[in-house]
Amino acid sequence: MANSAYLKFKQAEEADRDPALYLEAQDLYFDCANWLRMALSHNSDIRDAHFLMGKLYEKGLSVDHNLKTAFECYSKAASLGHSKAHLKIGNSYYTGIKE
């Protein structure tokens, strides 16, 4: 399930580069968020899913823009050993955006 979410996210990023595909990109981000929620409901220890969910919240892609929730997702991913999540946490402290 997390792999499907990652695939949808990558497809959405690609579609997002073309203004003509804006609506398709939004649909793909929505599908990505749904796949992530489903994956995390079955197993809450998927670090990549938490990290990707953090990206969605950070950028407001198909979910409400919420930096606090993004920070929480990155924190969970970092606690599970996701290296890029550690960078996001450090950046959040550096810029003053933290829980």
N, CA, C and O atoms as a GROMACS GRO file, in nm:
protein
  396
    1MET      N    1   0.081  -0.119   0.000
    1MET     CA    2   0.000   0.000   0.000
    1MET      C    3   0.085   0.126   0.000
    1MET      O    4   0.055   0.223  -0.070
    2ALA      N    5   0.193   0.124   0.080
    2ALA     CA    6   0.281   0.240   0.083
    2ALA      C    7   0.350   0.259  -0.051
    2ALA      O    8   0.377   0.372  -0.093
    3ASN      N    9   0.380   0.147  -0.120
    3ASN     CA   10   0.441   0.157  -0.252
    3ASN      C   11   0.345   0.221  -0.352
    3ASN      O   12   0.388   0.299  -0.438
    4SER      N   13   0.217   0.190  -0.341
    4SER     CA   14   0.117   0.251  -0.429
    4SER      C   15   0.108   0.401  -0.404
    4SER      O   16   0.094   0.480  -0.497
    5ALA      N   17   0.117   0.439  -0.276
    5ALA     CA   18   0.113   0.581  -0.241
    5ALA      C   19   0.234   0.653  -0.298
    5ALA      O   20   0.222   0.763  -0.351
    6TYR      N   21   0.350   0.592  -0.287
    6TYR     CA   22   0.472   0.653  -0.340
    6TYR      C   23   0.462   0.670  -0.492
    6TYR      O   24   0.502   0.772  -0.546
    7LEU      N   25   0.410   0.569  -0.559
    7LEU     CA   26   0.392   0.575  -0.704
    7LEU      C   27   0.297   0.690  -0.741
    7LEU      O   28   0.324   0.766  -0.834
    8LYS      N   29   0.185   0.700  -0.669
    8LYS     CA   30   0.089   0.809  -0.696
    8LYS      C   31   0.155   0.945  -0.672
    8LYS      O   32   0.130   1.040  -0.746
    9PHE      N   33   0.238   0.955  -0.567
    9PHE     CA   34   0.305   1.081  -0.536
    9PHE      C   35   0.400   1.120  -0.649
    9PHE      O   36   0.402   1.236  -0.691
   10LYS      N   37   0.477   1.026  -0.698
   10LYS     CA   38   0.570   1.053  -0.807
   10LYS      C   39   0.495   1.091  -0.936
   10LYS      O   40   0.537   1.181  -1.008
   11GLN      N   41   0.386   1.022  -0.964
   11GLN     CA   42   0.305   1.056  -1.081
   11GLN      C   43   0.248   1.198  -1.066
   11GLN      O   44   0.243   1.274  -1.162
   12ALA      N   45   0.204   1.231  -0.945
   12ALA     CA   46   0.147   1.364  -0.921
   12ALA      C   47   0.254   1.472  -0.937
   12ALA      O   48   0.227   1.578  -0.994
   13GLU      N   49   0.374   1.447  -0.886
   13GLU     CA   50   0.483   1.544  -0.903
   13GLU      C   51   0.512   1.568  -1.051
   13GLU      O   52   0.534   1.682  -1.093
   14GLU      N   53   0.511   1.461  -1.128
   14GLU     CA   54   0.537   1.473  -1.272
   14GLU      C   55   0.425   1.552  -1.340
   14GLU      O   56   0.452   1.640  -1.421
   15ALA      N   57   0.301   1.520  -1.306
   15ALA     CA   58   0.188   1.590  -1.366
   15ALA      C   59   0.184   1.736  -1.321
   15ALA      O   60   0.138   1.823  -1.396
   16ASP      N   61   0.230   1.763  -1.201
   16ASP     CA   62   0.229   1.898  -1.145
   16ASP      C   63   0.322   1.993  -1.222
   16ASP      O   64   0.306   2.114  -1.213
   17ARG      N   65   0.416   1.938  -1.295
   17ARG     CA   66   0.509   2.021  -1.373
   17ARG      C   67   0.443   2.081  -1.498
   17ARG      O   68   0.495   2.176  -1.556
   18ASP      N   69   0.331   2.024  -1.537
   18ASP     CA   70   0.260   2.071  -1.656
   18ASP      C   71   0.129   2.137  -1.612
   18ASP      O   72   0.040   2.069  -1.561
   19PRO      N   73   0.116   2.268  -1.631
   19PRO     CA   74  -0.006   2.338  -1.588
   19PRO      C   75  -0.135   2.278  -1.646
   19PRO      O   76  -0.241   2.287  -1.584
   20ALA      N   77  -0.126   2.218  -1.763
   20ALA     CA   78  -0.245   2.158  -1.825
   20ALA      C   79  -0.292   2.034  -1.749
   20ALA      O   80  -0.407   1.992  -1.763
   21LEU      N   81  -0.204   1.975  -1.668
   21LEU     CA   82  -0.238   1.854  -1.594
   21LEU      C   83  -0.264   1.881  -1.446
   21LEU      O   84  -0.256   1.790  -1.364
   22TYR      N   85  -0.295   2.006  -1.412
   22TYR     CA   86  -0.314   2.045  -1.272
   22TYR      C   87  -0.420   1.959  -1.203
   22TYR      O   88  -0.395   1.908  -1.093
   23LEU      N   89  -0.535   1.941  -1.264
   23LEU     CA   90  -0.642   1.863  -1.201
   23LEU      C   91  -0.604   1.717  -1.186
   23LEU      O   92  -0.637   1.654  -1.086
   24GLU      N   93  -0.535   1.663  -1.284
   24GLU     CA   94  -0.488   1.524  -1.273
   24GLU      C   95  -0.390   1.510  -1.157
   24GLU      O   96  -0.395   1.412  -1.082
   25ALA      N   97  -0.302   1.608  -1.142
   25ALA     CA   98  -0.205   1.605  -1.031
   25ALA      C   99  -0.277   1.607  -0.897
   25ALA      O  100  -0.240   1.534  -0.805
   26GLN      N  101  -0.380   1.690  -0.886
   26GLN     CA  102  -0.455   1.698  -0.760
   26GLN      C  103  -0.524   1.566  -0.728
   26GLN      O  104  -0.527   1.524  -0.612
   27ASP      N  105  -0.578   1.501  -0.830
   27ASP     CA  106  -0.640   1.369  -0.810
   27ASP      C  107  -0.537   1.267  -0.764
   27ASP      O  108  -0.566   1.184  -0.678
   28LEU      N  109  -0.418   1.272  -0.821
   28LEU     CA  110  -0.313   1.178  -0.784
   28LEU      C  111  -0.265   1.203  -0.641
   28LEU      O  112  -0.239   1.108  -0.566
   29TYR      N  113  -0.252   1.330  -0.602
   29TYR     CA  114  -0.216   1.360  -0.462
   29TYR      C  115  -0.324   1.308  -0.367
   29TYR      O  116  -0.293   1.256  -0.260
   30PHE      N  117  -0.450   1.323  -0.406
   30PHE     CA  118  -0.561   1.274  -0.325
   30PHE      C  119  -0.552   1.122  -0.309
   30PHE      O  120  -0.567   1.069  -0.199
   31ASP      N  121  -0.528   1.052  -0.421
   31ASP     CA  122  -0.512   0.906  -0.415
   31ASP      C  123  -0.394   0.868  -0.327
   31ASP      O  124  -0.401   0.772  -0.250
   32CYS      N  125  -0.286   0.943  -0.338
   32CYS     CA  126  -0.167   0.917  -0.257
   32CYS      C  127  -0.201   0.927  -0.108
   32CYS      O  128  -0.166   0.839  -0.029
   33ALA      N  129  -0.270   1.034  -0.070
   33ALA     CA  130  -0.308   1.052   0.071
   33ALA      C  131  -0.397   0.938   0.120
   33ALA      O  132  -0.381   0.890   0.232
   34ASN      N  133  -0.489   0.894   0.036
   34ASN     CA  134  -0.576   0.782   0.075
   34ASN      C  135  -0.498   0.653   0.092
   34ASN      O  136  -0.520   0.579   0.188
   35TRP      N  137  -0.405   0.625   0.000
   35TRP     CA  138  -0.322   0.505   0.013
   35TRP      C  139  -0.236   0.511   0.140
   35TRP      O  140  -0.219   0.411   0.209
   36LEU      N  141  -0.184   0.630   0.170
   36LEU     CA  142  -0.102   0.644   0.291
   36LEU      C  143  -0.185   0.619   0.417
   36LEU      O  144  -0.141   0.550   0.509
   37ARG      N  145  -0.305   0.677   0.421
   37ARG     CA  146  -0.392   0.654   0.537
   37ARG      C  147  -0.424   0.506   0.554
   37ARG      O  148  -0.424   0.454   0.665
   38MET      N  149  -0.451   0.439   0.443
   38MET     CA  150  -0.482   0.297   0.448
   38MET      C  151  -0.360   0.217   0.497
   38MET      O  152  -0.373   0.128   0.581
   39ALA      N  153  -0.244   0.249   0.443
   39ALA     CA  154  -0.123   0.177   0.483
   39ALA      C  155  -0.094   0.198   0.631
   39ALA      O  156  -0.061   0.103   0.703
   40LEU      N  157  -0.106   0.322   0.678
   40LEU     CA  158  -0.076   0.352   0.818
   40LEU      C  159  -0.182   0.295   0.913
   40LEU      O  160  -0.153   0.270   1.030
   41SER      N  161  -0.303   0.276   0.864
   41SER     CA  162  -0.405   0.215   0.949
   41SER      C  163  -0.377   0.066   0.970
   41SER      O  164  -0.417   0.009   1.072
   42HIS      N  165  -0.309   0.004   0.875
   42HIS     CA  166  -0.274  -0.137   0.888
   42HIS      C  167  -0.142  -0.158   0.963
   42HIS      O  168  -0.124  -0.258   1.033
   43ASN      N  169  -0.050  -0.063   0.946
   43ASN     CA  170   0.080  -0.074   1.012
   43ASN      C  171   0.133   0.067   1.036
   43ASN      O  172   0.172   0.136   0.941
   44SER      N  173   0.134   0.108   1.159
   44SER     CA  174   0.173   0.246   1.191
   44SER      C  175   0.325   0.266   1.197
   44SER      O  176   0.371   0.374   1.232
   45ASP      N  177   0.401   0.163   1.165
   45ASP     CA  178   0.547   0.172   1.172
   45ASP      C  179   0.613   0.177   1.034
   45ASP      O  180   0.724   0.128   1.018
   46ILE      N  181   0.546   0.235   0.937
   46ILE     CA  182   0.603   0.247   0.802
   46ILE      C  183   0.664   0.386   0.792
   46ILE      O  184   0.594   0.484   0.771
   47ARG      N  185   0.796   0.393   0.806
   47ARG     CA  186   0.863   0.523   0.812
   47ARG      C  187   0.847   0.604   0.684
   47ARG      O  188   0.830   0.726   0.690
   48ASP      N  189   0.851   0.538   0.569
   48ASP     CA  190   0.835   0.611   0.442
   48ASP      C  191   0.695   0.671   0.430
   48ASP      O  192   0.678   0.779   0.374
   49ALA      N  193   0.595   0.601   0.481
   49ALA     CA  194   0.458   0.651   0.475
   49ALA      C  195   0.442   0.775   0.563
   49ALA      O  196   0.378   0.872   0.523
   50HIS      N  197   0.501   0.772   0.681
   50HIS     CA  198   0.496   0.890   0.769
   50HIS      C  199   0.568   1.008   0.705
   50HIS      O  200   0.521   1.121   0.711
   51PHE      N  201   0.682   0.981   0.644
   51PHE     CA  202   0.758   1.088   0.579
   51PHE      C  203   0.678   1.150   0.464
   51PHE      O  204   0.671   1.272   0.452
   52LEU      N  205   0.620   1.066   0.382
   52LEU     CA  206   0.544   1.115   0.268
   52LEU      C  207   0.419   1.191   0.314
   52LEU      O  208   0.382   1.291   0.253
   53MET      N  209   0.357   1.144   0.419
   53MET     CA  210   0.241   1.215   0.474
   53MET      C  211   0.284   1.352   0.525
   53MET      O  212   0.211   1.450   0.511
   54GLY      N  213   0.403   1.359   0.584
   54GLY     CA  214   0.457   1.487   0.628
   54GLY      C  215   0.475   1.584   0.511
   54GLY      O  216   0.445   1.702   0.524
   55LYS      N  217   0.523   1.533   0.399
   55LYS     CA  218   0.539   1.618   0.280
   55LYS      C  219   0.405   1.671   0.232
   55LYS      O  220   0.394   1.788   0.193
   56LEU      N  221   0.304   1.586   0.235
   56LEU     CA  222   0.171   1.630   0.192
   56LEU      C  223   0.119   1.743   0.283
   56LEU      O  224   0.067   1.843   0.235
   57TYR      N  225   0.134   1.725   0.415
   57TYR     CA  226   0.088   1.828   0.508
   57TYR      C  227   0.173   1.954   0.498
   57TYR      O  228   0.121   2.065   0.507
   58GLU      N  229   0.302   1.938   0.479
   58GLU     CA  230   0.391   2.054   0.469
   58GLU      C  231   0.354   2.143   0.350
   58GLU      O  232   0.356   2.266   0.359
   59LYS      N  233   0.320   2.079   0.240
   59LYS     CA  234   0.290   2.154   0.118
   59LYS      C  235   0.141   2.174   0.094
   59LYS      O  236   0.102   2.244   0.000
   60GLY      N  237   0.056   2.114   0.178
   60GLY     CA  238  -0.088   2.127   0.160
   60GLY      C  239  -0.139   2.059   0.035
   60GLY      O  240  -0.227   2.111  -0.033
   61LEU      N  241  -0.084   1.944   0.005
   61LEU     CA  242  -0.121   1.870  -0.116
   61LEU      C  243  -0.229   1.768  -0.081
   61LEU      O  244  -0.200   1.664  -0.022
   62SER      N  245  -0.352   1.797  -0.118
   62SER     CA  246  -0.466   1.710  -0.098
   62SER      C  247  -0.508   1.697   0.049
   62SER      O  248  -0.604   1.627   0.080
   63VAL      N  249  -0.438   1.763   0.137
   63VAL     CA  250  -0.472   1.771   0.279
   63VAL      C  251  -0.456   1.917   0.319
   63VAL      O  252  -0.396   1.996   0.246
   64ASP      N  253  -0.510   1.953   0.433
   64ASP     CA  254  -0.494   2.090   0.480
   64ASP      C  255  -0.346   2.119   0.507
   64ASP      O  256  -0.274   2.035   0.561
   65HIS      N  257  -0.303   2.237   0.468
   65HIS     CA  258  -0.166   2.280   0.496
   65HIS      C  259  -0.153   2.295   0.647
   65HIS      O  260  -0.219   2.380   0.708
   66ASN      N  261  -0.068   2.212   0.708
   66ASN     CA  262  -0.056   2.212   0.853
   66ASN      C  263   0.088   2.175   0.890
   66ASN      O  264   0.125   2.058   0.887
   67LEU      N  265   0.167   2.274   0.925
   67LEU     CA  266   0.308   2.250   0.954
   67LEU      C  267   0.327   2.172   1.084
   67LEU      O  268   0.423   2.097   1.096
   68LYS      N  269   0.237   2.190   1.180
   68LYS     CA  270   0.248   2.114   1.305
   68LYS      C  271   0.228   1.965   1.279
   68LYS      O  272   0.303   1.882   1.331
   69THR      N  273   0.128   1.932   1.200
   69THR     CA  274   0.103   1.791   1.167
   69THR      C  275   0.216   1.736   1.083
   69THR      O  276   0.256   1.621   1.100
   70ALA      N  277   0.268   1.818   0.992
   70ALA     CA  278   0.384   1.773   0.912
   70ALA      C  279   0.501   1.742   1.003
   70ALA      O  280   0.568   1.640   0.986
   71PHE      N  281   0.526   1.829   1.102
   71PHE     CA  282   0.635   1.807   1.197
   71PHE      C  283   0.613   1.677   1.273
   71PHE      O  284   0.708   1.601   1.295
   72GLU      N  285   0.489   1.650   1.314
   72GLU     CA  286   0.459   1.526   1.386
   72GLU      C  287   0.484   1.403   1.298
   72GLU      O  288   0.538   1.302   1.345
   73CYS      N  289   0.446   1.413   1.171
   73CYS     CA  290   0.471   1.301   1.078
   73CYS      C  291   0.620   1.280   1.058
   73CYS      O  292   0.668   1.166   1.060
   74TYR      N  293   0.694   1.389   1.040
   74TYR     CA  294   0.839   1.378   1.026
   74TYR      C  295   0.903   1.323   1.153
   74TYR      O  296   0.997   1.244   1.146
   75SER      N  297   0.852   1.363   1.269
   75SER     CA  298   0.905   1.312   1.396
   75SER      C  299   0.886   1.161   1.407
   75SER      O  300   0.976   1.089   1.449
   76LYS      N  301   0.767   1.114   1.369
   76LYS     CA  302   0.740   0.970   1.374
   76LYS      C  303   0.832   0.896   1.276
   76LYS      O  304   0.887   0.792   1.310
   77ALA      N  305   0.847   0.951   1.156
   77ALA     CA  306   0.936   0.888   1.057
   77ALA      C  307   1.080   0.887   1.107
   77ALA      O  308   1.151   0.788   1.090
   78ALA      N  309   1.123   0.996   1.169
   78ALA     CA  310   1.259   1.004   1.221
   78ALA      C  311   1.280   0.902   1.335
   78ALA      O  312   1.385   0.838   1.344
   79SER      N  313   1.178   0.887   1.421
   79SER     CA  314   1.190   0.790   1.531
   79SER      C  315   1.198   0.647   1.478
   79SER      O  316   1.248   0.558   1.547
   80LEU      N  317   1.149   0.627   1.355
   80LEU     CA  318   1.157   0.495   1.293
   80LEU      C  319   1.283   0.478   1.207
   80LEU      O  320   1.304   0.373   1.146
   81GLY      N  321   1.366   0.584   1.204
   81GLY     CA  322   1.495   0.573   1.136
   81GLY      C  323   1.502   0.632   0.996
   81GLY      O  324   1.594   0.600   0.922
   82HIS      N  325   1.408   0.717   0.959
   82HIS     CA  326   1.410   0.778   0.826
   82HIS      C  327   1.508   0.895   0.827
   82HIS      O  328   1.487   0.993   0.898
   83SER      N  329   1.615   0.887   0.748
   83SER     CA  330   1.722   0.987   0.751
   83SER      C  331   1.676   1.124   0.700
   83SER      O  332   1.714   1.226   0.758
   84LYS      N  333   1.596   1.129   0.594
   84LYS     CA  334   1.549   1.258   0.543
   84LYS      C  335   1.454   1.325   0.642
   84LYS      O  336   1.446   1.447   0.647
   85ALA      N  337   1.384   1.246   0.720
   85ALA     CA  338   1.295   1.302   0.822
   85ALA      C  339   1.377   1.375   0.929
   85ALA      O  340   1.334   1.478   0.980
   86HIS      N  341   1.495   1.322   0.961
   86HIS     CA  342   1.583   1.390   1.056
   86HIS      C  343   1.622   1.528   1.003
   86HIS      O  344   1.628   1.625   1.078
   87LEU      N  345   1.648   1.537   0.873
   87LEU     CA  346   1.681   1.666   0.812
   87LEU      C  347   1.563   1.761   0.820
   87LEU      O  348   1.581   1.880   0.848
   88LYS      N  349   1.443   1.712   0.794
   88LYS     CA  350   1.323   1.796   0.801
   88LYS      C  351   1.302   1.847   0.945
   88LYS      O  352   1.265   1.962   0.965
   89ILE      N  353   1.324   1.761   1.043
   89ILE     CA  354   1.310   1.801   1.183
   89ILE      C  355   1.411   1.910   1.216
   89ILE      O  356   1.376   2.011   1.278
   90GLY      N  357   1.535   1.890   1.176
   90GLY     CA  358   1.639   1.991   1.200
   90GLY      C  359   1.604   2.123   1.134
   90GLY      O  360   1.623   2.229   1.194
   91ASN      N  361   1.554   2.117   1.012
   91ASN     CA  362   1.515   2.239   0.942
   91ASN      C  363   1.399   2.308   1.014
   91ASN      O  364   1.393   2.431   1.020
   92SER      N  365   1.307   2.228   1.067
   92SER     CA  366   1.193   2.286   1.139
   92SER      C  367   1.240   2.362   1.263
   92SER      O  368   1.190   2.471   1.292
   93TYR      N  369   1.336   2.306   1.335
   93TYR     CA  370   1.390   2.376   1.452
   93TYR      C  371   1.468   2.500   1.410
   93TYR      O  372   1.461   2.604   1.475
   94TYR      N  373   1.541   2.489   1.302
   94TYR     CA  374   1.622   2.601   1.254
   94TYR      C  375   1.533   2.719   1.212
   94TYR      O  376   1.565   2.834   1.241
   95THR      N  377   1.423   2.690   1.143
   95THR     CA  378   1.334   2.796   1.096
   95THR      C  379   1.231   2.838   1.200
   95THR      O  380   1.156   2.933   1.179
   96GLY      N  381   1.227   2.766   1.311
   96GLY     CA  382   1.133   2.803   1.417
   96GLY      C  383   0.996   2.739   1.404
   96GLY      O  384   0.904   2.775   1.477
   97ILE      N  385   0.982   2.644   1.313
   97ILE     CA  386   0.854   2.574   1.296
   97ILE      C  387   0.868   2.437   1.362
   97ILE      O  388   0.932   2.347   1.308
   98LYS      N  389   0.808   2.426   1.477
   98LYS     CA  390   0.813   2.298   1.548
   98LYS      C  391   0.684   2.284   1.627
   98LYS      O  392   0.602   2.375   1.629
   99GLU      N  393   0.667   2.168   1.693
   99GLU     CA  394   0.542   2.146   1.766
   99GLU      C  395   0.526   2.235   1.885
   99GLU      O  396   0.425   2.227   1.955
   0.00000   0.00000   0.00000
